[in-house]
Amino acid sequence: MDITLSPTAADLEVAATVEPFLAGIDLDGLNDTNASDRSDENDRLRALPPAELEAAFRDAWPDLQSEIGLRVDGQDIPLELGDVSVPEVGNVELPRTTTFTATAQLPEGDAPVVVTWDSRLGGVAVRQQGLKQEGYTAYLSSGGETAEIPREGARDENWALSLLTYIPVGFEHIVPLGLDHILFVLGLFFLSTQLRPLLWQVTAFTAAHTVTLALAALGIVTVPAAVVEPLIAASIVYVGVENVLSRGLSPWRPFIVLLFGLLHGLGFASVLAEYGLGSQNFVAKLIGFNLGVEIGQLAVIAVGFILVFAAMREFGRAAEQRGRAAIYLALAFIVVPAVFGLFATFGITLDGGLLPLAALVAVLLGLTGAALASEGDESYRQNVANPASILIALVGAYWFVERVFL
């Protein structure tokens, strides 16, 4: 959302995928609209010609005003819809971006303006335009409202606040949105139960993606997402396969991880660019985003470490743990599918993140059971690390094919 303020009016220009808005889909925390029980309506709207989708959007605008709005001194200011520009129908499997404008007449005085955005509509980057100096910028990851934006002149942003605001943006890009990055980090983790190989790899990965994230965010390096995303998927395949074939940290592994870190940094930068960082407190926002990414990665590693630590504590006692292992495996392959099957029987659909959550719970329970059945490093490798690495590689291979050919 680009907003231009004058003493008497506010002009908005919004670029958004509006079909989910009209379909009634709750985008808060949703990774894939196909997982929603309203996906059929969303697909129907994607196939509408531009004129028909524009008409549907104009018809829905009175209701949308309760979700997209402006506020001055606690008073809601009505927005009048202007132009609506809808692209031609392309690949209906992919979202299309509609641009619309809206105008609001502001009350007399110089009271600042607050933008409100409902969480159902997902995240939004808000950027103030029309100033000689840098205007206000913010990213509302789950809706909410902006800080007060002055009608004239730029709002001075606090450096520390800018940094803190972008930490959750970076974290969210790993957990829960960055499944490809999560799998890559887990691939690094499963190479060995020893801490030193993990530290070498994570250090190389962090240093590399920090460099390319900064270079790409500054506009010094630009690589199309159509190139970066398949290569990220290929990096996941490589790490998973090498985990199975290698007997430990090879001399070239840190350098390969360094190279892949450069790729992942470009992937992070493509997401960050959508948020409209602006130039005010740019470094603080960049650092905050990178810190959020690192916290997310450490959270993933912590989960893996808890699993491995539990297994290592029981090494040499596998015979005593086979009963517990069987319980975990039964939970993974029988109880979890049965529970979600029961949900479906009562009409509770696996929309939003429920389906991947169910799969993740089942996998973690299964790996925990396999870890309990392990009797040493080699047994752990065969029971846990290799199956997990193969699964990671298969998912990466699917993503590579999808991103290149589908």
N, C-alpha and C positions, 0 to 999 in steps of 0.2 A: 504494500500500500504506500503510494506516494501522496503526501498531504502538503498542500500549499495554503498558508494562512495569510489573511489580510485583516485589517481592523474590523471588517464587517462580514467577511465570508470565509468559508473553508471549502477548498476544492480537493476531492479525492480521486485518485486513479488507482484502480485495483486490478492486478493480474492474478487470476485464480482459476483453478479447475472447478467450475461451478456445478457440474453434474451431481457430485455427491451432496452439495448443498440442497439441491432441488429434490434429490432422492430420499432425503431424510436420514442420511447416514451420519453417525457420530464418528467424526474423524479423530477425536482425541485419543492418542495412543494407538491408532489403527495403522498398520503397515501396508495392508493390501485391501482395497475395497472389495475384492472378490471374496474375502472372508466374512463380509457383512451379509445379514439376511435380506438386505435391500439391494444386493448386487445386480439382480435382474433389472430392477428399475434404473439403476445407474447405467447398465449396458444399453438399455433402451434410449436413454437420454444421450448417450455418446453417439448413437447412430442417427440422431435427429439432424436435419439440415440446419444451417446457421439461422435462418429466419425463424424456424420453429423453436429452436432452443432459446433464441432471444425473446420470443413471445412468452415462453414458459418462465424465463427469468423475470421478465417484467411483471407477470402475473403473481409471482412469488415474492416480489420486492416488499410489499407491505408487511409480510411475515418476517422477512429477513432483517427488517429494520430493528427488530427486537434483539438481533444478534450482532449486527454491525451498526455502530452508532458513535455519536459525539456527545460530550457532556461539558457544560460550562457552569461553574458554581453549583454543581450538584444537579443541574437541570439538563434533561435529555433534549438534544437539538435534533429536529427531524431532518433527514437527508432526502433530497429530491434526486431521483435517478436520472442520469443523462444518457450519454451514448453507451451502447453495448455492442462490442465487436467480437463476433464468434468466428473462429476459423472454419474452413471447410472440413467435412468429415474425412478423416484419414484412416489410419489403422484403429479400428474400434476397440482393440485390445489395449490401446495406450491412451492416457489422458491427453486432453487438449486444453490449451490455456485461453480463457476468455478474458477480455479486458473491458471493464466498465468504469464509468465516471459517476460521481455524485457530488452534489453541492448542498451546503447548509448556510443559511443566513444566521450570523452570530448576533447575540444580544449586544446592546450598547455597553461600552466600557472596554477595559483591557484585560479582563479576566482570562486566564489561560484555558487552553482546550485539552481535553482528555479523550483519547480514542479508546473505545470499548470493542472487544471482539470475543464472541462466545466460544467456549472451548470445543463445542460441537464442530466448529468449522476448522479445527486443527490449528496449526501454527501460522503466524503472519509476521513478516518483517515490515516495520513501519519506518518510513524515511521522510523527513521534512525537506521540502524543496523550496525553491524561489528565494534563497538567501545568497548574499555574496560570500558569507562565511559558511562553514559547515553547520548544517542543521541537526536537529534531534534525530537519532536513530535508536531503534530497539527491536528486539525479537521476542515476541510472545509465543513461547513454545506450546503452551496449552491454553491459549486464550488469556483473558484477563483485561487489564487496562494499562495504558501507558502512563508515564509520569506527566505532569502538567507541561504542556507545550506553549510557550509564549506566542502571542499573535504577531509580534514584531521582534525581530532579532533572534539570535540563536539561544537555546537553553544551554547553559554551562553544565556539562556532565562531569560528575565526580569520577576521578581516575579509578579509585578503588571500587566504586559502585559498578563501573563499566566492566572491570575485571570479574567481579563476583557475578554479574549478570550473565556472562558468557561461559562460566564454569558449567552450569547445568546444561547449556546448549551442547558443549563438547561431550559431557557425560551421556546425554540422551542419544548422541550419534553413535555411541558404542552400545549402551544398554538403555532401551531395547532395540534401537533401530539399526545398529551396525552388525548384523549377524555375520556378514562376510569377514569383518575385522575380528569379531569374537572367535570365529573358527580358525583364523590365521594365528591368533595369540594362543589358542588352545593347542594348535599344531606345534608351536614352539615349546609349549609346556610339556607335551607328551613325549618329547624326545628322550628324556631321562628323568629319573626320580632325584637326581642330584641337583643342588642349587646352583653350582657354578655354571654349567651349560646354559641354564635358564637365564642367569644374569647377563652372560655374554650376549645372548640373542636379544633379550629385551632392551639392553643398552644400545645395541646396533640399530634395532628397529626404531626406538624412540628418537635417537639422534638423527636418523635419516628422514623420518616423516616430519620432524620438527623443521628441518631445513627446507624441504619442498613445500610444506604448508606455508611457511613464511614467504618463500619466493613466489609461489602461485598467488597468495593473497595480495602481494605487492604488485602483481601483474608482470613480474619479470619472466616467469615461465608459464606458458599456457599449453596444455595438452587436452585435446577433446575427450569428453567422457566416453565416447564410443571406442577410444583406444585404451583409456585407463581402466575402465570397468572389466573388460575381458582379461586384461593382464593381472588384475587383482585376483580374479577367479583362478587364473593359471598359477598364481603364487600359492594359493591354498592347496591346489593339487600337488604341486612340487613338494611342499613341506610335509603333507600327509604321506606321500609315497616315500620320500627320503627317510621319514621316521621308521617305516617298516624295513627298508633295505639297509639302513645304517645301524652300526653297533654302538654309536655314541656321537658326540660332537665332532664332525669332520673338520679339518683345517679350513675348508672353504665355506663352511656353513655360516659363520658370522658375516662374511662378505656377501653371500647370497641374500641373507636376511637384510643386510644394509641396502642392497639393491631393491628388494621388495618393499622396504620401508619407504624408499623414495616414491614408489608407485602409490602406496597407501596414503602418503602425505598429499599427493595430487588428488586422491579421492576425497580426503578430508576438505581440501581447499575448494573443491567444486560445490560441496555442501555449504561451506562457510560463505562463499560468494553470493549465495541466494539470500543471505540474511542482510546484505547491504551494510557492511561495517561502517562505511564512511571514513573520514580521515580524523575525526575528533576521537582522541583516546584510542587510536587504532592499535597501538602496541598493547595496551591493556586488554583490549578485547581479544586480540590474537593470543596473548598469553593465557587469558582466562579460558578460551576455547581449548587450547592445547592442554592445560591443566585438567580440564574436564575429561578430555580424551584419555589422559594418563590415569586418572582416577578410575575411569570405566575399565581400562585394561587391567589395572591392579585388582579391581573387584572380580574380574573374570579369573585371573590367576589365583586369587584367594580361594575361590570356590574349588578350583582344581586342586590346590594345595591341601585343602581340608580333606578332600577325597583320598589323595595319595597318602597323607599323613595317617589317616585312619587305617589304610591298608598296610603301611609300613609298621605300624604298632602291632599289627597282628601277624607279621611275617613269622613263620615257624609254628604258628598255631592254627594252620588252615583246617586241620582235622576237626578242631573244636568249633570252627566258625562255619562249617559247611551248612549247618542248620540255619544260621542267620543268613548266609548267602542265598540259600534256597528261598527264604522268605522275601528277600529283596527282589530276586528274579521273578518270583510269583507276582509281587506287587507291580513290577515293570511290565510284564507281558500278559498278565491276566486281570489284575484288579483295576489298574488305570484305564485300559481300554473298556473294561466292563462299566466303569463309572461313567465315562463319557458316552458310551453306548446307551446307558440308562437315561442320561440327559437328553439324547436325541429321541428316545422313545417318548418322552414327555414334551417334545417339541422345543427343547432348549438347544438352539443351534450353537455351533462352535464358531461364533463370529469374533471379530476383533483378534486379540492375541490368544484366545483360548486353545485353538488347535495347535499352534507351535508350542504353547505352554504345556499342553498334554504330552506332546512328543518329547519335549525337553525333560519333563519329570520322569517319563518312562526311561529315557536314555540314562539319566543320572542314577536312577534306582538300579538299572541293569549293570552299569559300571561299578556301582558300589558293591553289588553282590559279587561281581567278578573279582573286585579287589579283595574282598574278604576271603575268597577262595584261593588267593595267591599265597605262595610259600616263600617267595624271595624275589630278587630283582628280575630274574629271567622269567619266572612264572607271572609276575606282574606285567612284564612286557607282552607276553603272549595273551594274557587274559584281559588286559585293560588297554595298554598303550597301542598295540597293533590294531585291535578292532576299532578303537576310537579314531586312530589315524586313517584307517581305510574308509571309515564313514565320512570323515572330514574331506578326504580326497574325492570321494564320490559326489558329495554335495558341490564341491568346487568345480568338478568336471561338468556337472549339470548346469551350473551357473555360466560356465564358459560357453557351452553350446547355446544356451538361452541368449546370452548377450551378444553372440556373434551371428547366429543363424535365425533366431526366432524373433 
